[in-house]
Amino acid sequence: MSLGSNKHKFTLFVDEAGDDGVKAYLNPENDQSSEWFVLGGIVSKKSDENDLVKIVNTATGKAGMPLGRDLHFARMNDKKKKIICREFSKGKFRWFSVLSHKDNVRGYRNERAAFTSGSQNYLYNFMLRILLERVTAYCKKYNDLCKVRSNYSDLRVILSDRGGVNSPSIGNYLTILWRQFNCGGTFLNKGLIDFSVFDPKSVSIRPNSELCGLQIADFVVSSVYKCLPQERQKSPKRDYLEGLLERAGVLDGPLYGTSLMPLPFDCEKSLTGEKLEVIQYFKTLAASPRLCVPTSELDRLPS
């Protein structure tokens, strides 16, 4: 997949935490995969992308690390993670995430979704769809509030190359959704990708080391993932996420369901104990008043 048009207004940098393997979890006793999978990213205006480099360099320096070193959440100690999240909260971007409790999809197979996705990346592709529904709605509303005309080339998407991402599978999946969108034949009634601001061909896959936007996205999804109780993570922490809340994206309401979107949609019915408690915690989180719309006077797109 190509980067698409250089006329884009926004870039979505996407990363993941945990793994999207579902088959391995069919045998919990021998399972080494994660119980949760998080997919998310940051949306930046094209005019602010240089600011991402500056904020990463500033965060690197304040954490006492060599300038130019790639930032990887998993390789840092608690103190450095908190410093970097605090610095990233000053950046010019908004973040969105989708999180799946994989235990609730064990043994489940959606034949239509599997056919649409091809042979790989079922869960990844579906969660990317949910993420893009929210991000494209954000970009469209941003344009409307700024009285800027929307165009299918407005949003480009860059996915982190983590080894398991399959470019043809994602491209085919998004193209089929685009066709369904244009003929009114989409099947998921929870939302739609707004293809008036997004071209499926404007998706690319790049290594994290090449782009500061992907490194910031790594901290976002890892911070969400660190909140989630599971066998392989017995001491979840919320400090990192709370340090980034100021940059959460919001659409006419709370963070829950927008920048924090748990799956399945009715997950509260199936979760118990700590897992249910963390979902209830997400529901209590509130954005600052100025984040309740996608833009402010200071954030407006240049005319």
N, C-alpha and C positions, 0 to 999 in steps of 0.2 A: 504494500500500500504506500502511496506517496504522501508527501506533506500537503499536497493540494495547492490552492491559490495562496499567493503572498498577500492577498487583499484581506486576510482574516483580521478580525477585531479582537478576538479572544483566543487564548490557548488553554486547553485543559490538559494538565499533566497528571497521569494516572499511575498509581502504584498499588501494591497489594501487601497484605500481612496474613500469615497463616498459609494454608494451601487449599486449592480448590478441588482436591481429590475427594471423590465420594465413595468410589468402590472400596478403597482401603478401609473405610470406616464400617464396612459391612461386618467386619470381624473385630469388635472393640478390644478383645483380649490381646490380640497381637498387633493392634493398630499403633502406628507411629506418626500418624498424621494429626493435624490440628482439629479440635472440635469446632472451631469457628473459622470463618474466612471473611476477611475484610477487603473490600475494593473501594478505593476512593481517590480523590485528587484535589488539586487546587486550580482555580480559574483565575487567570491573569489577563488584563487588557494587554494588547500587543505593545502599547506605549509604555507599559510598566515592566516589561520583561527584563530590562537592564537593572531595575530595582531589585529583582530577585537575586541577581549576582551580588549586588551590594549587601543585601541582607544576609546572604549566606557567608560572605567574607567577614562581615561584622560579627556574626554569631560564632564563626570559626575562631576569630581572634579572642573574643570574650571567653570562650571555652578553653583557651590556652593551647590551641592546636595550630599546626603550621598552615599558613595561608596557601590555598590551592588544593588542600587535601579533600578528597571526597568525603561527604558526611554520610555515615550509615548509622542509623539509630541503634541497631543491634550490637554494634561494636563499642558503644560508649558506656561509661559508668553513669550512675544516677545523677550525680552533680552536673555533669556535662549535658545530659539530656534536658534537665530542667533549665539550664542557662540558654540552650539553643531554642527550646520551645518558647521561652520568654522573649527572645529576640525575634523569632519568627512571627510572634503575635503583633509585631509592628509593621509587618510587610503589607504590600498592596496586592492582596489576593483574597479570594474567598474559597473555603474548602467544603467539600461534600463527601459523604461516605455511605456505603451500603454494607451491612454486616449480616452474615448468614450463620445461623446455628445449624451446622451440617447434620446433626443427629436427626433433625426433622425431615431430611430428604433421603435418609437411608431407605433403599429399596424402592424409591419413587422414580418413575420414568415418565416424562411427558413426551409422547411420541412426536407431537407437532414440533415442540421445541428442539428435540433431538434431530429431527429431519432438517429443521431450519439451520441449526448450528453445524451440521455435518457430524463427523465422527469424534471431534475433540472439543474440549473447553465448554461443556454444557453449562456448568455453574458459572464460570467466568463470564461467558457471553451473556447469560441472563442477567447477572448482576451489573455488567457494563450497560446493558439496556436500561435498567432501573436508574443507574447513575446518570446516564445521558438524558433521561426524561427530566430529571431535576435540573441538570446543568443547562439544557437547551431552554427550559422554561425561564431560568434565571437570565440567560442572555437575551431572550426575546423581551422579557419585561424591562431589562436594562435599556435596551434600544428604545422601547416605548416611552419610558420615563424621560429619556434624554432626547426624545423626538428625533431619533436616528432611524433611518430606513433599514429594515432587516434584509439580509441577503443570505442565500444558502452557503456562501463562503465565509460567513462570519466566524465560525468556530472551527479551529483545527484541534485534533486530539493526538497526544503523544503518549503512548503506553510504555511503561518500563519493561525492558527486556530481561525477564527473570528466568528465561529458559523454557518455560512451559507454554508461553503465549504463542498461539498458532495464527499467523497472519491471514492465510487464506480462509480459515474457518471464521474468523471475526469479520473479514471483509464480506464473505458470502452472507453471513447472518445479518449484518447491518443493511446490505443491499436489498435483501428480501423484506426486511422491515420497512425500508424506504418505499418499496413497491406497494406494500400493504397500506402504508400511510397515504400514498397518492390515490389508491383506489378505495380507501375506506374499509380495508379488510383486516385491520389489526385485531388480535384476539384477546389481548390483555386489557381488561376494563379499568385497571388501576391508574393508567396514565399512558401517554404517548410521547415518543421522541418528537420534538418539533423540528422537522427537516427544513423548515423555512429559514433556519439559521445554521444548518449543519448538513454537510455533504459527506456521505459515507466514504468517499474516496480521500477525505482529508485526514485519514488516520495513519499514523506511522508508529514504529516500534524502535526505541533507542535505549542504549545503556544508561543507567543512572549517572555514571561518572561524567557523561557528556553535558548534562543539563542540570542547572541549579533548581529548576522547577521540579524535576523528578526527585531531587534530594529532599526538597521541602515536602513533597507529597509522601515520601517515605516516612517522615516524622509524623505527618498527620495520621496515616493509616496505622502506623505502629502505636501511636498514642491511643487511638480507639481500641486497638487490639489488646493493649496492656490493661484495659479496664475489664476484660472478659474472663470470668472464672472458668477454669478447665483443669483437667488432670495434669497437663504439662505446664500449667501456669497457676500454681497454688497460692501465689501472693499477688493478685492483681493490684494495679495502682492507677489512681485517677488524676494524679498530680499533673502529668504531662498533658492530658486532654484539657484539663482546666486552664492550663497555661495558654492554650491555643483557641479558646472559645471566642475571643474577640474577633477572630477572622472567619468564624463559621458563616456559611451562606444561609439566608432565610428567604422564604417566599410567603408573604402574607400570613405569618403565624410563627409557631415555635420552631426550635431547632429540630425537635423530634419529627420524623417523617420527611425532613428536607435534608439537612446536613448530616443527620443521624437517622438512617433508614434501616431498621431491623427486618430481616426475613426469617421465616415466613411472615406475611402481613399480619396474621393473627397469632404471633409468637407467644403473646402473654397467656394464651390458652394452653400451651404445651410446655412451657417452662415452669420450673419450681425453684425454690431455695435461692441460692446466690445468683443463679442465672436470671431468674425472674426479677430479683432485686435490682440488678444492674440495668435492666430494661426500664424499670420504674424510675431509676435514677436518671436515665437519659430523658425521660418524659418531664422531669422537673427542671431541666436546664433551660434557661431563658437567655435570649440574646439581649444585648444592650439596645435601647430604643432606636438608635441610628442604624442598626443592622436589620431592622424589620422590613426594610425595602432594599432592593439590590444596589441602590446608589445614594449618594448624598451630594450636596453642592461641591464638596471638595473632590469627590470621586468621579465626577461626570466625564464622559467621553469628550475628547476635543471635537469641536464642531467643524 
